[in-house]
Amino acid sequence: MQALAVVLFPVLLMLFALSMERVEARLSRLSVRQQEVEEFLDKANHADVAALAREGFPGALARFHRRRRRGADTDEVDDSDDDLRARRAS
């Protein structure tokens, strides 16, 4: 019985390490850089913070970048539309 444990323990340990490596790789793809977080916190408006609470950081950051690419003049319309959708969903 002890011989079986001696043989199985290293195999199970290797399988566990490989599975944790896969989890770490997925998490690193989902993470964001510190610079992106700081930029978001410095320049986010109320609608961006609400999107952060609803969607999580990757979704809110994507919305923030889309808004910055389009410009501030179209953002006012989009923010009011997002607020209306959020109120209707509640």
Secondary structure, DSSP 4 states (H G I P E B T S, - for coil): -HHHHHHHHHHHHHHHHHHHHHHHHHHHHH---HHHHHHHHHH--HHHHHHHHHH-HHHHHHHHHHHHHH-HHHHHHHHHHHHHHHHHH-
